[in-house]
């Protein structure tokens, strides 16, 4: 049983890598399941066992990439002490991934892809942000370092919307990490200022 599960997960990984390759060659909208099957060296029925349609395959690729990103992000945030620095570094991390990871570049290299809904959904990004920020948020609440009305859901939603906006509508502030860091630092400071 374990060997069968291992083979199935290995086949799925092969399919996901083939899908990423095909997305890079043909684009997300033009990639067919048949092209992915050919690239992966598997039959169409094998593809359909793992994904019923193109959207489900894209979702599996995005979830795989998001899982890898979350693991890397958690390691990168380990030494951040304030919630504000966690939020800042999280957004910068996601922007770095945009250019350095094939699937991220395929989805976000062209802002039109995001506006067409082919990128990470707001709901999925919000879930990832919530999971990433939760422990840090709870510490900040316990230390009374946040405005009273700021909730984790509000913060995760804001981080997700800002990240998607930065991906889909690049500006002079996204041209370098230094300018983006300065921009975000200025924008974040009012959020984390406690009201007297």
C-alpha angles and dihedrals in degrees: 000000000000090000091052091050090048092051091048093051090045090052091048091051090051090050092049092050090048090050091052090050092050092046087055092049102039105015127250095276095048099045114106128201087241091059090050091049091051092047091048093046093236135116124264089247089058089053090050091052088061101034129020094204145354094276092053090050091050090049090052091050090049093048091049091050092045091051091052090046093050092053091050092044094051089053092048093049096047093101099040110113106188128056088230091058090046091054092046095048092044093057092044090049092053092048091051090051089054091071102028104050123066098225093045091049091048091052101036104024087086113044089209090069091060094047089051090058096249095121133077108310120242089241094054093044090049091052091050091047091050092051092047097046101038101091093041091047092051091051091050091049092049090051091048091237098134136073108267096242098047110109130191090243091054093048094046090049092050093047090049094049093046092048093049090046092051090049097047100036109035116192140178086282092063096050093092135016091237093056092044091049091052092046093049093044090055093045094046098049096078091049093058098040110111114229115237 
